[in-house]
């Protein structure tokens, strides 16, 4: 289950990318406007907020494909922190 802080961070980054697309758990983040710069911004915000470090192996298109995929990865790394 996505939490409200996660959704807020995600929407902040996407709105910066000028997307006004409604966001669902399985929405395509690239289609919603997530750029490569936005991905880095999102990564930094999530790492800071949740106190996690995404390993280099997680920095790929699958991890950042949808809100659900990103949340699942975040939960995995939170459990290891």
Secondary structure, 3 states (H helix, E strand, C coil): CCCHHHHHHHHHHHHHCCCCCCCCCCCCCCCCCCCHHHHHHHHHHHHHHHCCCCCHHHCCCCCCCCHHHHHHHHHHHHHHC
